[in-house]
C-alpha cells in the first residue's frame, strides 16, 4: 500500500515510519499541503494522508479520484476541510476520532493558568533578572464558573480538570451526553453566567462564528475565552473588538480561523500580513499557540497507530470502523453499523 503523505513535519515521520513498516504501508512524504495544484503528487498511490490544513475540497477530490486514489486518511479528528458529501461514491474518508483527548484538554488548562497567573510575563521578566511583581496579579480559578461548549471526550476531560480546581461547570452540547451528571444549560445562559468559556466542538455550518457580536454582548464583562478546537468558531474581528472594548478580559487561542497559511511555519523573519492576527498577538491579555494542543508523544503515537490501522482495515477487511460517510446522515451513526464500507 502506497500513500502520499502531505503537510509533513519532522515529528510525523518516526511514528508513521514505525507503524508503516509493521503494516506494509509505504509513505511518500511531502512538505507541501494538499491542494488542487499538488494533488498530482498522489499519482500512483492508493491513498493520501492529510492533516487539518490540507485542502480536500470538491475539486481536489475529483483530481484524486481521476488519479485512482481510493482512500483519504485523515490523521486528525476534525474534518471540516473535507467535502465529505462530494467524496461519497468516489473516495472513502477515514479519520482518527480520538488520539489523545487528554493532550488537548491539558493544553487548554495550561493556557488558562498561564493567562490568569501571568506566567508568560513572569518568565520573560526573570530572564532579564527583573523580579518585580507589579502587573502580575491574577485571580483564583477556585469558585469561578466555567462554561464548556461541546461535551465530547475532550470537553468532558477538560470538565474533570476544572472540577479538580474547584470550579463550577456549565455545559452546552447540541447532543447532551446521557447520564453524565453534567449541568447542561442553553448557550445563552452559558454565555451570560460564565467567567471562562472553553470551546470543544467541531466546526460545522451551525457552529461557524458561534462567537459573534451578539454572543459577546451576552457575555460577562471580563470573560476569558479558550479555543483549542477550530479557529472559525470565533469571529476573529469580533474577538479583537471585544478585547479592545474591555468586554473580553482575555483570550487563549490554539487555533485561528485564517491559520492555514500561517500556523506550523516559521515567519519570525517576515512581516505577517494578517493584520487581525498580528493585533491579537500584540494584546497583553491574548495568548496564541500554533495548533500545538495535540502535540504530545502519546498523541503522535496514537495518531500514527490509528491512521495505519484505518488504512489496513480499509484495504484488508469488509468494514471501516472510522469511516466518515455523508450518506449515513449523522456521521457518528452509520446505518450499516460499520459492518461494511459505506459505499
C-alpha positions, 0 to 999 in steps of 0.5 A, spaced: 500 500 500 502 506 497 500 513 500 502 520 499 503 523 505 502 531 505 503 537 510 509 533 513 513 535 519 519 532 522 515 529 528 510 525 523 515 521 520 518 516 526 511 514 528 508 513 521 515 510 519 514 505 525 507 503 524 508 503 516 513 498 516 509 493 521 503 494 516 506 494 509 504 501 508 509 505 504 509 513 505 511 518 500 512 524 504 511 531 502 512 538 505 507 541 501 499 541 503 494 538 499 491 542 494 488 542 487 495 544 484 499 538 488 494 533 488 498 530 482 503 528 487 498 522 489 499 519 482 500 512 483 498 511 490 492 508 493 491 513 498 493 520 501 494 522 508 492 529 510 492 533 516 487 539 518 490 544 513 490 540 507 485 542 502 480 536 500 475 540 497 470 538 491 475 539 486 481 536 489 477 530 490 475 529 483 483 530 481 484 524 486 479 520 484 481 521 476 488 519 479 485 512 482 486 514 489 481 510 493 482 512 500 483 519 504 486 518 511 485 523 515 490 523 521 486 528 525 479 528 528 476 534 525 474 534 518 471 540 516 476 541 510 473 535 507 467 535 502 465 529 505 458 529 501 462 530 494 467 524 496 461 519 497 461 514 491 468 516 489 473 516 495 472 513 502 474 518 508 477 515 514 479 519 520 482 518 527 476 520 532 480 520 538 488 520 539 489 523 545 483 527 548 487 528 554 493 532 550 488 537 548 484 538 554 491 539 558 493 544 553 487 548 554 488 548 562 495 550 561 493 556 557 488 558 562 493 558 568 498 561 564 493 567 562 490 568 569 497 567 573 501 571 568 506 566 567 508 568 560 510 575 563 513 572 569 518 568 565 520 573 560 521 578 566 526 573 570 530 572 564 532 579 564 533 578 572 527 583 573 523 580 579 518 585 580 511 583 581 507 589 579 502 587 573 502 580 575 496 579 579 491 574 577 485 571 580 483 564 583 480 559 578 477 556 585 469 558 585 469 561 578 464 558 573 466 555 567 462 554 561 464 548 556 461 548 549 461 541 546 461 535 551 465 530 547 471 526 550 475 532 550 470 537 553 468 532 558 476 531 560 477 538 560 470 538 565 474 533 570 480 538 570 476 544 572 472 540 577 479 538 580 480 546 581 474 547 584 470 550 579 463 550 577 461 547 570 456 549 565 455 545 559 452 546 552 452 540 547 447 540 541 447 532 543 447 532 551 451 526 553 446 521 557 447 520 564 453 524 565 451 528 571 453 534 567 449 541 568 447 542 561 444 549 560 442 553 553 448 557 550 445 563 552 445 562 559 452 559 558 454 565 555 451 570 560 453 566 567 460 564 565 467 567 567 471 562 562 468 559 556 472 553 553 470 551 546 470 543 544 466 542 538 467 541 531 466 546 526 460 545 522 455 550 518 451 551 525 457 552 529 461 557 524 462 564 528 458 561 534 462 567 537 459 573 534 457 580 536 451 578 539 454 572 543 459 577 546 454 582 548 451 576 552 457 575 555 460 577 562 464 583 562 471 580 563 470 573 560 476 569 558 475 565 552 479 558 550 479 555 543 483 549 542 478 546 537 477 550 530 479 557 529 472 559 525 468 558 531 470 565 533 469 571 529 476 573 529 474 581 528 469 580 533 474 577 538 479 583 537 473 588 538 471 585 544 478 585 547 479 592 545 472 594 548 474 591 555 468 586 554 473 580 553 478 580 559 482 575 555 483 570 550 487 563 549 487 561 542 490 554 539 487 555 533 485 561 528 480 561 523 485 564 517 491 559 520 492 555 514 497 559 511 500 561 517 500 556 523 506 550 523 511 555 519 516 559 521 515 567 519 519 570 525 523 573 519 517 576 515 512 581 516 505 577 517 500 580 513 494 578 517 493 584 520 487 581 525 492 576 527 498 580 528 493 585 533 491 579 537 498 577 538 500 584 540 494 584 546 497 583 553 491 579 555 491 574 548 495 568 548 496 564 541 499 557 540 500 554 533 495 548 533 500 545 538 494 542 543 495 535 540 502 535 540 504 530 545 508 523 544 502 519 546 498 523 541 503 522 535 503 515 537 496 514 537 495 518 531 500 514 527 497 507 530 490 509 528 491 512 521 495 505 519 490 501 522 484 505 518 488 504 512 489 496 513 482 495 515 480 499 509 484 495 504 484 488 508 477 487 511 469 488 509 468 494 514 471 501 516 470 502 523 472 510 522 469 511 516 466 518 515 460 517 510 455 523 508 450 518 506 449 515 513 446 522 515 449 523 522 456 521 521 457 518 528 451 513 526 452 509 520 446 505 518 450 499 516 453 499 523 460 499 520 459 492 518 461 494 511 464 500 507 459 505 506 459 505 499 
